[in-house]
Every structure is written in structure tokens, then in C-alpha cells.
């Protein structure tokens, strides 16, 4: 009789686990509308990312690809992390 009771423990545990899994994975009524709103939100996001950029950037300067007037090295001394050239 003791052996039968020890065999019932995993059987009851497996039955309980399967009941919990079916309860946890059920489709809730409140989630039916969220798929549609989620897709609509993604579509708005995608359209916003496809919009052309304005002609000025955040700081007000033009976004045109222009070369700087002088090379950066000629504008001033540039620190290279403590290493000096010519040593």
C-alpha cells in the first residue's frame, strides 16, 4: 500500500501541473483588442520613421553634407590620451 501512495504523488503532481498549464495559457477576453491596437501602433511608428527629415537639425544648422572649412587637426590641439607625437 505504501508503494501505491508513492506512485500517486507524481501522478497528482503531473495532473496538477497540466491543469495549471491549461489555466495559465488560456486566452483572456481582454487581450482580443490588444492585437489590433498593437498592430495599429506599430504602423504609426513605422510611418513616423519613414517621414523625411526636416531641413534643419535639432541645433538649427542645415543637415547638408558639407566638408568642414578646416581639417579638425588644424583647428586646435587635439589630445590623444596622453601620448605625444615627436617624442
Protein Blocks (a to p, Z undefined) as FASTA:
>chain_A
ZZmmmmmmmmmmmmmmmmmmmmmmpccfklmmmmmmmmmmmmmmmmmmmpccdfbdfkop
afbdcddfbdfklnpccdehhpaghZZ
